[in-house]
Amino acid sequence: MLVVNCGAMGVLPRRPPWTNVCLCSASNIGTDQLRAQLDQLHSEADNARAKANNARLRLMRLSEAAERLRRQAAISVQTGKENEARELLFQKKKVMQALEKSKSRIELLDELSAKLNEYHCFLKAERIKFTIHQPSFKILIYAPTHLPS
């Protein structure tokens, strides 16, 4: 969960953690806090992508298992083992239900990762604005021959 250590934090009730909204201006947050938020968001986005990739691998394994069960059921029907074929088709049905759940999980994790990346970009822009508006912020431009050592 994203935690913002600033004057006011508004969280909409019963919403996923990526919809937390900070109700304070960037001037109230230091660059260190923004950097910490950026690092945390980057880490959370990486975790979401890793989970989505693992779910994709699981989806592939489930698809292969469903196909294998279908083939085994067809062989069982051909050899006259209807009860065994019925059991295999029941197992295939359970695998297909797990496959659908896995698909929806992948979609949710992809959406979460996209939202985290979007918020990450927003915080980067806020950090740049905050840094530029600091009284001690100076832009130094050096000619290529006069670079400091």
C-alpha positions in Angstrom: 0.0 0.0 0.0 1.2 3.5 -0.8 1.8 5.6 2.3 2.3 9.3 2.0 3.8 11.0 4.9 2.4 14.5 4.4 -0.1 16.9 6.0 -3.3 15.3 4.5 -3.9 12.0 3.0 -7.2 11.2 1.4 -8.2 7.6 0.8 -11.4 6.7 -0.9 -13.1 4.0 1.1 -13.4 0.4 -0.4 -11.1 1.2 -3.3 -7.9 -0.8 -4.3 -4.7 0.6 -2.8 -3.5 2.1 -6.1 -6.4 4.7 -6.0 -5.0 6.4 -2.9 -5.0 10.2 -3.5 -2.7 12.6 -1.8 -4.5 15.8 -1.0 -1.4 17.9 -0.4 0.6 20.0 -2.8 4.0 19.0 -4.0 5.5 22.0 -2.1 4.7 20.2 1.2 6.6 17.1 0.2 10.3 17.0 0.2 12.3 15.5 -2.7 13.4 12.7 -0.4 9.8 11.7 0.2 9.0 11.9 -3.5 12.1 9.8 -4.3 10.9 7.2 -1.7 7.5 7.2 -3.3 9.0 6.8 -6.7 11.1 3.9 -5.6 8.1 2.2 -3.8 5.9 2.6 -6.9 8.6 1.2 -9.1 9.0 -1.8 -6.8 5.2 -2.4 -6.7 5.0 -2.1 -10.5 7.8 -4.7 -10.9 6.0 -7.0 -8.4 2.8 -6.7 -10.3 4.6 -7.4 -13.6 6.3 -10.5 -12.1 3.0 -11.8 -10.7 1.4 -11.3 -14.1 4.2 -13.1 -15.8 3.9 -16.0 -13.4 0.1 -16.1 -14.0 0.8 -16.3 -17.7 3.0 -19.3 -17.2 0.3 -20.9 -15.1 -2.2 -20.1 -17.8 0.0 -22.0 -20.3 0.3 -25.0 -18.0 -3.4 -25.0 -17.4 -4.1 -24.9 -21.1 -1.8 -27.8 -21.7 -3.4 -29.8 -18.9 -6.9 -29.1 -20.3 -5.9 -30.3 -23.7 -4.2 -33.4 -22.2 -7.4 -34.2 -20.2 -9.5 -33.8 -23.4 -7.3 -36.2 -25.3 -7.3 -38.7 -22.5 -11.1 -38.5 -22.3 -11.4 -39.1 -26.0 -9.2 -42.2 -25.8 -11.2 -43.4 -22.8 -14.5 -43.1 -24.8 -12.9 -45.0 -27.7 -11.8 -47.8 -25.4 -15.3 -48.0 -23.8 -14.3 -46.5 -20.4 -17.2 -44.0 -20.2 -16.9 -43.5 -16.4 -13.2 -42.7 -16.7 -13.9 -40.3 -19.6 -16.7 -38.6 -17.5 -14.2 -38.1 -14.6 -11.6 -36.7 -17.0 -14.0 -34.3 -18.5 -15.1 -33.2 -14.9 -11.4 -32.6 -14.1 -11.1 -30.6 -17.4 -14.0 -28.5 -16.4 -12.3 -27.6 -13.1 -9.0 -26.8 -15.0 -11.0 -24.6 -17.4 -12.5 -22.7 -14.4 -9.0 -22.2 -13.0 -7.9 -21.0 -16.4 -10.6 -18.4 -16.5 -9.6 -17.1 -13.1 -6.0 -17.0 -14.2 -7.0 -14.9 -17.2 -8.9 -12.4 -15.1 -6.0 -12.2 -12.6 -3.6 -11.4 -15.5 -5.9 -8.6 -16.7 -6.1 -7.2 -13.2 -2.4 -7.3 -12.7 -1.7 -5.7 -16.1 -4.1 -2.9 -15.2 -2.5 -2.5 -11.8 1.0 -2.3 -13.3 -0.2 0.3 -15.9 -1.8 2.5 -13.2 1.3 2.2 -11.0 3.5 3.3 -14.0 1.1 6.1 -14.8 1.3 7.4 -11.2 5.1 6.9 -11.2 5.3 9.2 -14.2 3.1 11.7 -12.4 5.3 11.7 -9.3 8.4 12.1 -11.5 6.9 15.2 -13.0 6.0 16.5 -9.5 9.5 15.9 -8.3 10.9 17.8 -11.2 8.5 20.7 -10.5 9.4 20.7 -6.8 13.1 20.6 -7.5 12.9 23.5 -10.0 10.9 25.7 -7.7 13.4 25.3 -4.8 15.1 28.6 -4.0 18.4 26.8 -3.8 17.9 25.2 -7.2 20.5 26.5 -9.7 21.0 25.4 -13.3 24.6 25.5 -14.3 25.5 25.3 -18.0 29.1 24.5 -18.8 30.8 24.8 -22.2 32.2 21.4 -23.2 35.8 22.7 -22.7 35.1 24.0 -19.2 33.6 21.0 -17.4 34.3 20.9 -13.7 36.6 18.1 -12.6 
